[in-house]
Amino acid sequence: MDRLPPPPSAAPLSEDEARQLRAETRDSMFLLATVRRPQGTDIAVKVRNLSPGGLMAECPSGFVRGDLIHCDLRGLGTVPGKVAWTAAGRIGVKFDAPVDHRLARVGTPSAPPPTMLIRASKTMYRPAVR
């Protein structure tokens, strides 16, 4: 299932090399998530696309190709993976096991939608509306 070749070095991939490694269609989105390093450091990231096998995120902190991490994603929980590539403040993460990426789009349950307290009627006066 591992489609990525072993990294020859820790050098970042170019944009073209990263695009070639992508094997699955990704779902574009904007999602805030947390990436946790094995040392326990939490880093907030912005997930820009997500697929069953991985994600691409903007992150302020430097990662090295091959770093083992855990991603806390809404709807999915904690997902283990490793950094597959790095480029200009972004990282690509390959998950250890496939996930149902559609769960990240499902909204979290909250309060019921508000109900209208006043109902419009035909006899209501509305200026400039004929």
Protein Blocks (a to p, Z undefined) as FASTA:
>chain_A
ZZbdcdfbfcdcdfklmmmmpmbdcdddddddddddfkopacddddfbdcfkbccdddfb
dcdehiacddddehklpaddddfbdcehiacdddfbdcdfklmmpccddddddddfbdcd
fkbccehiZZ
